[in-house]
Amino acid sequence: MIEAYKKLDKDGSGELSIKDLKGTYNARNHPDVKSGKKTEDDILYEFLDTFELHSSLRGGRRDHVVTLEEFFEYYNNISANIDDD
């Protein structure tokens, strides 16, 4: 998981931000972008929000910056729902 995080952290800051995702994830073909409902940045921010959800439920702040701890917590919660993991 650390290697995956480092791969996403393009600037090596130790935090994932929209700057890190641009160029890595192409949101241009997302249905909401194609229809004009959302921008590419909207989609990238939603992606980052996915990783911050669990932390925010415990009182953490949603700031569109994903720490390694939030990244781990997200995957830990997913893993807990997979019986053979």
Distance bins in CASP14 RR format, pairs under 12 A and 6 or more apart:
PFRMAT RR
TARGET T0000
AUTHOR 0000-0000-0000
RMODE 2
METHOD distances of the structure
MODEL  1
1 7 0 0 0 0 0 1 0 0 0 0 0
1 8 0 0 0 0 0 1 0 0 0 0 0
1 51 0 0 0 0 0 1 0 0 0 0 0
1 68 0 0 0 0 1 0 0 0 0 0 0
1 69 0 0 0 0 0 1 0 0 0 0 0
1 70 0 0 0 0 0 1 0 0 0 0 0
1 71 1 0 0 1 0 0 0 0 0 0 0
1 72 1 0 0 1 0 0 0 0 0 0 0
1 73 0 0 0 0 0 1 0 0 0 0 0
1 74 0 0 0 0 1 0 0 0 0 0 0
1 75 1 0 1 0 0 0 0 0 0 0 0
1 76 0 0 0 0 1 0 0 0 0 0 0
1 78 0 0 0 0 0 1 0 0 0 0 0
1 79 0 0 0 0 0 1 0 0 0 0 0
2 8 0 0 0 0 0 1 0 0 0 0 0
2 9 0 0 0 0 0 1 0 0 0 0 0
2 14 0 0 0 0 0 1 0 0 0 0 0
2 68 1 0 0 1 0 0 0 0 0 0 0
2 69 0 0 0 0 0 1 0 0 0 0 0
2 71 0 0 0 0 1 0 0 0 0 0 0
2 72 0 0 0 0 1 0 0 0 0 0 0
2 75 0 0 0 0 0 1 0 0 0 0 0
3 9 0 0 0 0 0 1 0 0 0 0 0
3 68 0 0 0 0 0 1 0 0 0 0 0
3 71 0 0 0 0 0 1 0 0 0 0 0
4 16 0 0 0 0 0 1 0 0 0 0 0
4 24 0 0 0 0 0 1 0 0 0 0 0
4 51 0 0 0 0 0 1 0 0 0 0 0
4 66 0 0 0 0 0 1 0 0 0 0 0
4 68 0 0 0 0 0 1 0 0 0 0 0
4 71 0 0 0 0 1 0 0 0 0 0 0
4 72 0 0 0 0 0 1 0 0 0 0 0
4 74 0 0 0 0 0 1 0 0 0 0 0
4 75 0 0 0 0 1 0 0 0 0 0 0
5 12 0 0 0 0 0 1 0 0 0 0 0
5 13 0 0 0 0 0 1 0 0 0 0 0
5 14 0 0 0 0 1 0 0 0 0 0 0
5 15 0 0 0 0 1 0 0 0 0 0 0
5 16 1 0 0 1 0 0 0 0 0 0 0
5 20 0 0 0 0 0 1 0 0 0 0 0
5 51 0 0 0 0 1 0 0 0 0 0 0
5 66 0 0 0 0 1 0 0 0 0 0 0
5 67 0 0 0 0 1 0 0 0 0 0 0
5 68 1 0 1 0 0 0 0 0 0 0 0
5 69 0 0 0 0 0 1 0 0 0 0 0
5 70 0 0 0 0 0 1 0 0 0 0 0
5 71 1 0 1 0 0 0 0 0 0 0 0
5 72 0 0 0 0 1 0 0 0 0 0 0
5 74 0 0 0 0 0 1 0 0 0 0 0
5 75 0 0 0 0 1 0 0 0 0 0 0
6 12 1 0 0 1 0 0 0 0 0 0 0
6 13 0 0 0 0 0 1 0 0 0 0 0
6 14 0 0 0 0 1 0 0 0 0 0 0
6 15 0 0 0 0 0 1 0 0 0 0 0
6 16 0 0 0 0 0 1 0 0 0 0 0
6 20 0 0 0 0 0 1 0 0 0 0 0
6 68 0 0 0 0 1 0 0 0 0 0 0
6 71 0 0 0 0 0 1 0 0 0 0 0
7 16 0 0 0 0 0 1 0 0 0 0 0
7 20 0 0 0 0 1 0 0 0 0 0 0
7 21 0 0 0 0 0 1 0 0 0 0 0
7 24 0 0 0 0 1 0 0 0 0 0 0
7 71 0 0 0 0 0 1 0 0 0 0 0
8 14 0 0 0 0 1 0 0 0 0 0 0
8 15 0 0 0 0 0 1 0 0 0 0 0
8 16 1 0 1 0 0 0 0 0 0 0 0
8 17 0 0 0 0 1 0 0 0 0 0 0
8 18 0 0 0 0 0 1 0 0 0 0 0
8 19 0 0 0 0 0 1 0 0 0 0 0
8 20 1 0 1 0 0 0 0 0 0 0 0
8 21 1 0 0 1 0 0 0 0 0 0 0
8 22 0 0 0 0 0 1 0 0 0 0 0
8 23 0 0 0 0 0 1 0 0 0 0 0
8 24 1 0 0 1 0 0 0 0 0 0 0
8 25 0 0 0 0 1 0 0 0 0 0 0
8 44 0 0 0 0 0 1 0 0 0 0 0
8 47 0 0 0 0 0 1 0 0 0 0 0
8 48 0 0 0 0 0 1 0 0 0 0 0
8 51 0 0 0 0 1 0 0 0 0 0 0
8 66 0 0 0 0 1 0 0 0 0 0 0
8 68 0 0 0 0 0 1 0 0 0 0 0
8 71 0 0 0 0 1 0 0 0 0 0 0
9 15 1 0 0 1 0 0 0 0 0 0 0
9 16 1 0 1 0 0 0 0 0 0 0 0
9 17 0 0 0 0 1 0 0 0 0 0 0
9 19 0 0 0 0 0 1 0 0 0 0 0
9 20 1 0 1 0 0 0 0 0 0 0 0
9 21 0 0 0 0 0 1 0 0 0 0 0
9 24 0 0 0 0 0 1 0 0 0 0 0
9 65 0 0 0 0 0 1 0 0 0 0 0
9 66 0 0 0 0 1 0 0 0 0 0 0
9 67 0 0 0 0 0 1 0 0 0 0 0
9 68 0 0 0 0 1 0 0 0 0 0 0
9 71 0 0 0 0 1 0 0 0 0 0 0
10 16 0 0 0 0 1 0 0 0 0 0 0
10 17 0 0 0 0 1 0 0 0 0 0 0
10 18 0 0 0 0 0 1 0 0 0 0 0
10 19 1 0 0 1 0 0 0 0 0 0 0
10 20 1 0 1 0 0 0 0 0 0 0 0
10 21 0 0 0 0 1 0 0 0 0 0 0
10 22 0 0 0 0 1 0 0 0 0 0 0
10 23 0 0 0 0 1 0 0 0 0 0 0
10 24 1 0 0 1 0 0 0 0 0 0 0
10 25 0 0 0 0 0 1 0 0 0 0 0
11 17 0 0 0 0 1 0 0 0 0 0 0
11 18 0 0 0 0 0 1 0 0 0 0 0
11 19 1 0 0 1 0 0 0 0 0 0 0
11 20 1 0 0 1 0 0 0 0 0 0 0
11 21 0 0 0 0 0 1 0 0 0 0 0
11 22 0 0 0 0 0 1 0 0 0 0 0
11 24 0 0 0 0 0 1 0 0 0 0 0
11 65 0 0 0 0 0 1 0 0 0 0 0
12 19 0 0 0 0 0 1 0 0 0 0 0
12 20 0 0 0 0 1 0 0 0 0 0 0
12 68 0 0 0 0 0 1 0 0 0 0 0
13 19 0 0 0 0 1 0 0 0 0 0 0
13 20 1 0 0 1 0 0 0 0 0 0 0
13 65 0 0 0 0 1 0 0 0 0 0 0
13 66 0 0 0 0 0 1 0 0 0 0 0
13 67 0 0 0 0 0 1 0 0 0 0 0
13 68 0 0 0 0 0 1 0 0 0 0 0
14 20 0 0 0 0 1 0 0 0 0 0 0
14 65 0 0 0 0 1 0 0 0 0 0 0
14 66 0 0 0 0 1 0 0 0 0 0 0
14 67 1 0 0 1 0 0 0 0 0 0 0
14 68 1 0 0 1 0 0 0 0 0 0 0
14 69 0 0 0 0 0 1 0 0 0 0 0
14 70 0 0 0 0 0 1 0 0 0 0 0
14 71 0 0 0 0 0 1 0 0 0 0 0
15 21 0 0 0 0 0 1 0 0 0 0 0
15 48 0 0 0 0 0 1 0 0 0 0 0
15 51 0 0 0 0 0 1 0 0 0 0 0
15 52 0 0 0 0 0 1 0 0 0 0 0
15 63 0 0 0 0 1 0 0 0 0 0 0
15 64 0 0 0 0 0 1 0 0 0 0 0
15 65 1 0 1 0 0 0 0 0 0 0 0
15 66 1 0 0 1 0 0 0 0 0 0 0
15 67 1 0 1 0 0 0 0 0 0 0 0
15 68 0 0 0 0 1 0 0 0 0 0 0
15 69 0 0 0 0 0 1 0 0 0 0 0
15 70 0 0 0 0 1 0 0 0 0 0 0
15 71 0 0 0 0 1 0 0 0 0 0 0
16 22 0 0 0 0 0 1 0 0 0 0 0
16 24 0 0 0 0 1 0 0 0 0 0 0
16 25 0 0 0 0 0 1 0 0 0 0 0
16 44 0 0 0 0 0 1 0 0 0 0 0
16 45 0 0 0 0 0 1 0 0 0 0 0
16 47 0 0 0 0 1 0 0 0 0 0 0
16 48 1 0 0 1 0 0 0 0 0 0 0
16 49 0 0 0 0 0 1 0 0 0 0 0
16 50 0 0 0 0 0 1 0 0 0 0 0
16 51 1 0 0 1 0 0 0 0 0 0 0
16 52 0 0 0 0 1 0 0 0 0 0 0
16 63 0 0 0 0 0 1 0 0 0 0 0
16 64 0 0 0 0 1 0 0 0 0 0 0
16 65 1 0 0 1 0 0 0 0 0 0 0
16 66 1 1 0 0 0 0 0 0 0 0 0
16 67 1 0 0 1 0 0 0 0 0 0 0
16 68 0 0 0 0 1 0 0 0 0 0 0
16 69 0 0 0 0 0 1 0 0 0 0 0
16 70 0 0 0 0 1 0 0 0 0 0 0
16 71 1 0 0 1 0 0 0 0 0 0 0
16 74 0 0 0 0 0 1 0 0 0 0 0
17 24 0 0 0 0 0 1 0 0 0 0 0
17 41 0 0 0 0 0 1 0 0 0 0 0
17 44 0 0 0 0 1 0 0 0 0 0 0
17 45 0 0 0 0 1 0 0 0 0 0 0
17 47 0 0 0 0 0 1 0 0 0 0 0
17 48 1 0 0 1 0 0 0 0 0 0 0
17 51 0 0 0 0 0 1 0 0 0 0 0
17 52 0 0 0 0 0 1 0 0 0 0 0
17 63 0 0 0 0 1 0 0 0 0 0 0
17 64 1 0 0 1 0 0 0 0 0 0 0
17 65 1 0 1 0 0 0 0 0 0 0 0
17 66 1 0 0 1 0 0 0 0 0 0 0
17 67 0 0 0 0 0 1 0 0 0 0 0
18 24 0 0 0 0 0 1 0 0 0 0 0
18 25 0 0 0 0 1 0 0 0 0 0 0
18 27 0 0 0 0 0 1 0 0 0 0 0
18 39 0 0 0 0 0 1 0 0 0 0 0
18 40 0 0 0 0 1 0 0 0 0 0 0
18 41 1 0 0 1 0 0 0 0 0 0 0
18 42 0 0 0 0 0 1 0 0 0 0 0
18 43 0 0 0 0 0 1 0 0 0 0 0
18 44 1 0 1 0 0 0 0 0 0 0 0
18 45 1 0 0 1 0 0 0 0 0 0 0
18 46 0 0 0 0 0 1 0 0 0 0 0
18 47 0 0 0 0 1 0 0 0 0 0 0
18 48 1 0 0 1 0 0 0 0 0 0 0
18 49 0 0 0 0 0 1 0 0 0 0 0
18 63 0 0 0 0 0 1 0 0 0 0 0
18 64 1 0 0 1 0 0 0 0 0 0 0
18 65 0 0 0 0 1 0 0 0 0 0 0
18 66 0 0 0 0 0 1 0 0 0 0 0
19 25 0 0 0 0 0 1 0 0 0 0 0
19 41 0 0 0 0 0 1 0 0 0 0 0
19 44 0 0 0 0 1 0 0 0 0 0 0
19 45 0 0 0 0 0 1 0 0 0 0 0
19 48 0 0 0 0 0 1 0 0 0 0 0
19 64 0 0 0 0 0 1 0 0 0 0 0
19 65 0 0 0 0 0 1 0 0 0 0 0
20 44 0 0 0 0 1 0 0 0 0 0 0
20 47 0 0 0 0 0 1 0 0 0 0 0
20 48 0 0 0 0 1 0 0 0 0 0 0
20 51 0 0 0 0 0 1 0 0 0 0 0
20 64 0 0 0 0 0 1 0 0 0 0 0
20 65 0 0 0 0 1 0 0 0 0 0 0
20 66 0 0 0 0 1 0 0 0 0 0 0
20 71 0 0 0 0 0 1 0 0 0 0 0
21 27 0 0 0 0 1 0 0 0 0 0 0
21 40 0 0 0 0 1 0 0 0 0 0 0
21 41 0 0 0 0 1 0 0 0 0 0 0
21 43 0 0 0 0 1 0 0 0 0 0 0
21 44 1 0 1 0 0 0 0 0 0 0 0
21 45 0 0 0 0 1 0 0 0 0 0 0
21 46 0 0 0 0 0 1 0 0 0 0 0
21 47 1 0 0 1 0 0 0 0 0 0 0
21 48 1 0 0 1 0 0 0 0 0 0 0
21 49 0 0 0 0 0 1 0 0 0 0 0
21 50 0 0 0 0 0 1 0 0 0 0 0
21 51 0 0 0 0 0 1 0 0 0 0 0
21 64 0 0 0 0 0 1 0 0 0 0 0
21 65 0 0 0 0 0 1 0 0 0 0 0
21 66 0 0 0 0 1 0 0 0 0 0 0
22 28 0 0 0 0 0 1 0 0 0 0 0
22 40 0 0 0 0 1 0 0 0 0 0 0
22 41 0 0 0 0 1 0 0 0 0 0 0
22 43 0 0 0 0 0 1 0 0 0 0 0
22 44 1 0 0 1 0 0 0 0 0 0 0
22 45 0 0 0 0 0 1 0 0 0 0 0
22 47 0 0 0 0 0 1 0 0 0 0 0
22 48 0 0 0 0 0 1 0 0 0 0 0
23 40 0 0 0 0 0 1 0 0 0 0 0
23 44 0 0 0 0 1 0 0 0 0 0 0
24 44 0 0 0 0 1 0 0 0 0 0 0
24 47 0 0 0 0 0 1 0 0 0 0 0
25 33 0 0 0 0 0 1 0 0 0 0 0
25 40 0 0 0 0 1 0 0 0 0 0 0
25 41 0 0 0 0 0 1 0 0 0 0 0
25 43 0 0 0 0 1 0 0 0 0 0 0
25 44 1 0 0 1 0 0 0 0 0 0 0
25 45 0 0 0 0 0 1 0 0 0 0 0
25 46 0 0 0 0 0 1 0 0 0 0 0
25 47 1 0 0 1 0 0 0 0 0 0 0
25 48 0 0 0 0 0 1 0 0 0 0 0
25 50 0 0 0 0 0 1 0 0 0 0 0
26 33 0 0 0 0 1 0 0 0 0 0 0
26 40 0 0 0 0 1 0 0 0 0 0 0
26 43 0 0 0 0 1 0 0 0 0 0 0
26 44 0 0 0 0 1 0 0 0 0 0 0
26 47 0 0 0 0 0 1 0 0 0 0 0
27 33 1 0 1 0 0 0 0 0 0 0 0
27 34 0 0 0 0 1 0 0 0 0 0 0
27 36 0 0 0 0 0 1 0 0 0 0 0
27 38 0 0 0 0 1 0 0 0 0 0 0
27 39 0 0 0 0 1 0 0 0 0 0 0
27 40 1 0 1 0 0 0 0 0 0 0 0
27 41 1 0 0 1 0 0 0 0 0 0 0
27 42 0 0 0 0 1 0 0 0 0 0 0
27 43 1 1 0 0 0 0 0 0 0 0 0
27 44 1 0 1 0 0 0 0 0 0 0 0
27 45 0 0 0 0 1 0 0 0 0 0 0
27 46 0 0 0 0 1 0 0 0 0 0 0
27 47 0 0 0 0 1 0 0 0 0 0 0
27 48 0 0 0 0 0 1 0 0 0 0 0
28 34 1 0 0 1 0 0 0 0 0 0 0
28 36 0 0 0 0 0 1 0 0 0 0 0
28 38 0 0 0 0 0 1 0 0 0 0 0
28 39 0 0 0 0 0 1 0 0 0 0 0
28 40 1 0 0 1 0 0 0 0 0 0 0
28 41 0 0 0 0 0 1 0 0 0 0 0
28 43 0 0 0 0 1 0 0 0 0 0 0
28 44 0 0 0 0 0 1 0 0 0 0 0
29 35 0 0 0 0 0 1 0 0 0 0 0
29 40 0 0 0 0 1 0 0 0 0 0 0
29 43 0 0 0 0 1 0 0 0 0 0 0
30 36 0 0 0 0 1 0 0 0 0 0 0
30 37 0 0 0 0 1 0 0 0 0 0 0
30 38 1 0 0 1 0 0 0 0 0 0 0
30 39 0 0 0 0 1 0 0 0 0 0 0
30 40 1 0 0 1 0 0 0 0 0 0 0
30 41 0 0 0 0 0 1 0 0 0 0 0
30 42 0 0 0 0 1 0 0 0 0 0 0
30 43 1 0 1 0 0 0 0 0 0 0 0
30 44 0 0 0 0 1 0 0 0 0 0 0
30 46 0 0 0 0 1 0 0 0 0 0 0
30 47 0 0 0 0 1 0 0 0 0 0 0
31 37 0 0 0 0 1 0 0 0 0 0 0
31 38 0 0 0 0 1 0 0 0 0 0 0
31 43 0 0 0 0 1 0 0 0 0 0 0
32 38 1 0 1 0 0 0 0 0 0 0 0
32 39 0 0 0 0 1 0 0 0 0 0 0
32 40 0 0 0 0 1 0 0 0 0 0 0
32 41 0 0 0 0 0 1 0 0 0 0 0
32 42 1 0 0 1 0 0 0 0 0 0 0
32 43 1 0 0 1 0 0 0 0 0 0 0
32 46 0 0 0 0 1 0 0 0 0 0 0
33 39 1 0 0 1 0 0 0 0 0 0 0
33 40 1 0 1 0 0 0 0 0 0 0 0
33 41 0 0 0 0 1 0 0 0 0 0 0
33 42 1 0 0 1 0 0 0 0 0 0 0
33 43 1 0 0 1 0 0 0 0 0 0 0
33 44 0 0 0 0 0 1 0 0 0 0 0
33 46 0 0 0 0 0 1 0 0 0 0 0
34 40 0 0 0 0 0 1 0 0 0 0 0
34 43 0 0 0 0 0 1 0 0 0 0 0
35 43 0 0 0 0 0 1 0 0 0 0 0
36 42 0 0 0 0 1 0 0 0 0 0 0
36 43 0 0 0 0 0 1 0 0 0 0 0
37 43 0 0 0 0 0 1 0 0 0 0 0
37 46 0 0 0 0 0 1 0 0 0 0 0
38 44 0 0 0 0 0 1 0 0 0 0 0
38 45 0 0 0 0 1 0 0 0 0 0 0
38 46 0 0 0 0 1 0 0 0 0 0 0
38 47 0 0 0 0 0 1 0 0 0 0 0
39 45 0 0 0 0 1 0 0 0 0 0 0
39 46 0 0 0 0 0 1 0 0 0 0 0
40 46 0 0 0 0 0 1 0 0 0 0 0
40 47 0 0 0 0 0 1 0 0 0 0 0
41 47 0 0 0 0 0 1 0 0 0 0 0
41 48 0 0 0 0 0 1 0 0 0 0 0
41 64 0 0 0 0 1 0 0 0 0 0 0
42 48 0 0 0 0 0 1 0 0 0 0 0
42 49 0 0 0 0 0 1 0 0 0 0 0
42 64 0 0 0 0 0 1 0 0 0 0 0
43 49 0 0 0 0 0 1 0 0 0 0 0
43 50 0 0 0 0 0 1 0 0 0 0 0
44 50 0 0 0 0 0 1 0 0 0 0 0
44 51 0 0 0 0 0 1 0 0 0 0 0
44 64 0 0 0 0 1 0 0 0 0 0 0
44 66 0 0 0 0 0 1 0 0 0 0 0
45 51 0 0 0 0 0 1 0 0 0 0 0
45 52 0 0 0 0 0 1 0 0 0 0 0
45 62 0 0 0 0 1 0 0 0 0 0 0
45 63 0 0 0 0 0 1 0 0 0 0 0
45 64 1 0 1 0 0 0 0 0 0 0 0
45 65 0 0 0 0 0 1 0 0 0 0 0
45 66 0 0 0 0 0 1 0 0 0 0 0
46 52 0 0 0 0 0 1 0 0 0 0 0
46 53 0 0 0 0 0 1 0 0 0 0 0
46 62 0 0 0 0 0 1 0 0 0 0 0
46 64 0 0 0 0 1 0 0 0 0 0 0
47 53 0 0 0 0 0 1 0 0 0 0 0
47 64 0 0 0 0 1 0 0 0 0 0 0
47 66 0 0 0 0 1 0 0 0 0 0 0
47 74 0 0 0 0 0 1 0 0 0 0 0
48 55 0 0 0 0 0 1 0 0 0 0 0
48 56 0 0 0 0 0 1 0 0 0 0 0
48 62 0 0 0 0 1 0 0 0 0 0 0
48 63 0 0 0 0 1 0 0 0 0 0 0
48 64 1 0 1 0 0 0 0 0 0 0 0
48 65 1 0 0 1 0 0 0 0 0 0 0
48 66 1 0 1 0 0 0 0 0 0 0 0
48 67 0 0 0 0 0 1 0 0 0 0 0
48 70 0 0 0 0 1 0 0 0 0 0 0
48 71 0 0 0 0 0 1 0 0 0 0 0
48 74 0 0 0 0 0 1 0 0 0 0 0
49 55 0 0 0 0 0 1 0 0 0 0 0
49 56 0 0 0 0 1 0 0 0 0 0 0
49 61 0 0 0 0 0 1 0 0 0 0 0
49 62 1 0 0 1 0 0 0 0 0 0 0
49 63 0 0 0 0 1 0 0 0 0 0 0
49 64 1 0 0 1 0 0 0 0 0 0 0
49 65 0 0 0 0 0 1 0 0 0 0 0
49 66 0 0 0 0 1 0 0 0 0 0 0
49 70 0 0 0 0 0 1 0 0 0 0 0
49 74 0 0 0 0 0 1 0 0 0 0 0
50 56 0 0 0 0 0 1 0 0 0 0 0
50 62 0 0 0 0 0 1 0 0 0 0 0
50 64 0 0 0 0 0 1 0 0 0 0 0
50 66 0 0 0 0 1 0 0 0 0 0 0
50 70 0 0 0 0 0 1 0 0 0 0 0
50 71 0 0 0 0 0 1 0 0 0 0 0
50 73 0 0 0 0 0 1 0 0 0 0 0
50 74 1 0 0 1 0 0 0 0 0 0 0
50 75 0 0 0 0 0 1 0 0 0 0 0
50 77 0 0 0 0 0 1 0 0 0 0 0
50 78 0 0 0 0 0 1 0 0 0 0 0
51 62 0 0 0 0 1 0 0 0 0 0 0
51 63 0 0 0 0 0 1 0 0 0 0 0
51 64 0 0 0 0 1 0 0 0 0 0 0
51 65 0 0 0 0 1 0 0 0 0 0 0
51 66 1 0 1 0 0 0 0 0 0 0 0
51 67 0 0 0 0 1 0 0 0 0 0 0
51 68 0 0 0 0 0 1 0 0 0 0 0
51 69 0 0 0 0 0 1 0 0 0 0 0
51 70 1 0 1 0 0 0 0 0 0 0 0
51 71 1 0 1 0 0 0 0 0 0 0 0
51 72 0 0 0 0 1 0 0 0 0 0 0
51 73 0 0 0 0 1 0 0 0 0 0 0
51 74 1 0 1 0 0 0 0 0 0 0 0
51 75 0 0 0 0 1 0 0 0 0 0 0
51 76 0 0 0 0 0 1 0 0 0 0 0
51 77 0 0 0 0 0 1 0 0 0 0 0
51 78 0 0 0 0 0 1 0 0 0 0 0
52 58 0 0 0 0 0 1 0 0 0 0 0
52 59 0 0 0 0 0 1 0 0 0 0 0
52 60 1 0 0 1 0 0 0 0 0 0 0
52 61 0 0 0 0 1 0 0 0 0 0 0
52 62 1 0 1 0 0 0 0 0 0 0 0
52 63 1 0 0 1 0 0 0 0 0 0 0
52 64 1 0 0 1 0 0 0 0 0 0 0
52 65 0 0 0 0 1 0 0 0 0 0 0
52 66 1 0 0 1 0 0 0 0 0 0 0
52 67 0 0 0 0 1 0 0 0 0 0 0
52 69 0 0 0 0 0 1 0 0 0 0 0
52 70 1 0 1 0 0 0 0 0 0 0 0
52 71 0 0 0 0 1 0 0 0 0 0 0
52 73 0 0 0 0 1 0 0 0 0 0 0
52 74 0 0 0 0 1 0 0 0 0 0 0
53 59 0 0 0 0 0 1 0 0 0 0 0
53 60 0 0 0 0 0 1 0 0 0 0 0
53 62 1 0 0 1 0 0 0 0 0 0 0
53 66 0 0 0 0 0 1 0 0 0 0 0
53 70 0 0 0 0 1 0 0 0 0 0 0
53 71 0 0 0 0 0 1 0 0 0 0 0
53 73 0 0 0 0 1 0 0 0 0 0 0
53 74 1 0 0 1 0 0 0 0 0 0 0
53 77 0 0 0 0 1 0 0 0 0 0 0
53 78 0 0 0 0 0 1 0 0 0 0 0
54 60 0 0 0 0 1 0 0 0 0 0 0
54 62 0 0 0 0 0 1 0 0 0 0 0
54 66 0 0 0 0 0 1 0 0 0 0 0
54 69 0 0 0 0 0 1 0 0 0 0 0
54 70 1 0 0 1 0 0 0 0 0 0 0
54 71 0 0 0 0 0 1 0 0 0 0 0
54 72 0 0 0 0 0 1 0 0 0 0 0
54 73 1 0 1 0 0 0 0 0 0 0 0
54 74 1 0 1 0 0 0 0 0 0 0 0
54 75 0 0 0 0 1 0 0 0 0 0 0
54 76 0 0 0 0 1 0 0 0 0 0 0
54 77 1 0 1 0 0 0 0 0 0 0 0
54 78 0 0 0 0 1 0 0 0 0 0 0
54 80 0 0 0 0 0 1 0 0 0 0 0
54 81 0 0 0 0 0 1 0 0 0 0 0
55 61 1 0 0 1 0 0 0 0 0 0 0
55 62 0 0 0 0 1 0 0 0 0 0 0
55 63 0 0 0 0 0 1 0 0 0 0 0
55 65 0 0 0 0 0 1 0 0 0 0 0
55 66 0 0 0 0 1 0 0 0 0 0 0
55 67 0 0 0 0 1 0 0 0 0 0 0
55 68 0 0 0 0 0 1 0 0 0 0 0
55 69 1 0 0 1 0 0 0 0 0 0 0
55 70 1 0 1 0 0 0 0 0 0 0 0
55 71 0 0 0 0 1 0 0 0 0 0 0
55 72 0 0 0 0 0 1 0 0 0 0 0
55 73 1 0 1 0 0 0 0 0 0 0 0
55 74 0 0 0 0 1 0 0 0 0 0 0
55 76 0 0 0 0 0 1 0 0 0 0 0
55 77 0 0 0 0 0 1 0 0 0 0 0
56 62 1 0 1 0 0 0 0 0 0 0 0
56 63 0 0 0 0 1 0 0 0 0 0 0
56 64 0 0 0 0 0 1 0 0 0 0 0
56 66 0 0 0 0 0 1 0 0 0 0 0
56 70 0 0 0 0 1 0 0 0 0 0 0
56 73 0 0 0 0 0 1 0 0 0 0 0
56 74 0 0 0 0 0 1 0 0 0 0 0
57 70 0 0 0 0 0 1 0 0 0 0 0
57 73 0 0 0 0 0 1 0 0 0 0 0
57 74 0 0 0 0 0 1 0 0 0 0 0
57 77 0 0 0 0 1 0 0 0 0 0 0
58 69 0 0 0 0 0 1 0 0 0 0 0
58 70 0 0 0 0 0 1 0 0 0 0 0
58 73 0 0 0 0 1 0 0 0 0 0 0
58 77 0 0 0 0 0 1 0 0 0 0 0
60 67 0 0 0 0 0 1 0 0 0 0 0
60 69 0 0 0 0 0 1 0 0 0 0 0
60 70 0 0 0 0 1 0 0 0 0 0 0
60 73 0 0 0 0 0 1 0 0 0 0 0
61 67 0 0 0 0 0 1 0 0 0 0 0
61 70 0 0 0 0 0 1 0 0 0 0 0
62 70 0 0 0 0 1 0 0 0 0 0 0
63 70 0 0 0 0 0 1 0 0 0 0 0
64 70 0 0 0 0 0 1 0 0 0 0 0
65 71 0 0 0 0 0 1 0 0 0 0 0
66 72 0 0 0 0 0 1 0 0 0 0 0
66 73 0 0 0 0 0 1 0 0 0 0 0
66 74 0 0 0 0 1 0 0 0 0 0 0
66 75 0 0 0 0 0 1 0 0 0 0 0
67 73 0 0 0 0 1 0 0 0 0 0 0
67 74 0 0 0 0 0 1 0 0 0 0 0
68 74 0 0 0 0 0 1 0 0 0 0 0
68 75 0 0 0 0 0 1 0 0 0 0 0
69 75 0 0 0 0 0 1 0 0 0 0 0
69 76 0 0 0 0 0 1 0 0 0 0 0
70 76 0 0 0 0 0 1 0 0 0 0 0
70 77 0 0 0 0 0 1 0 0 0 0 0
71 77 0 0 0 0 0 1 0 0 0 0 0
71 78 0 0 0 0 0 1 0 0 0 0 0
72 78 0 0 0 0 0 1 0 0 0 0 0
72 79 0 0 0 0 0 1 0 0 0 0 0
73 79 0 0 0 0 0 1 0 0 0 0 0
73 80 0 0 0 0 0 1 0 0 0 0 0
74 80 0 0 0 0 0 1 0 0 0 0 0
74 81 0 0 0 0 0 1 0 0 0 0 0
75 81 0 0 0 0 0 1 0 0 0 0 0
75 82 0 0 0 0 0 1 0 0 0 0 0
75 85 0 0 0 0 0 1 0 0 0 0 0
76 82 0 0 0 0 0 1 0 0 0 0 0
76 85 0 0 0 0 0 1 0 0 0 0 0
77 85 0 0 0 0 0 1 0 0 0 0 0
78 85 0 0 0 0 1 0 0 0 0 0 0
79 85 1 0 1 0 0 0 0 0 0 0 0
END
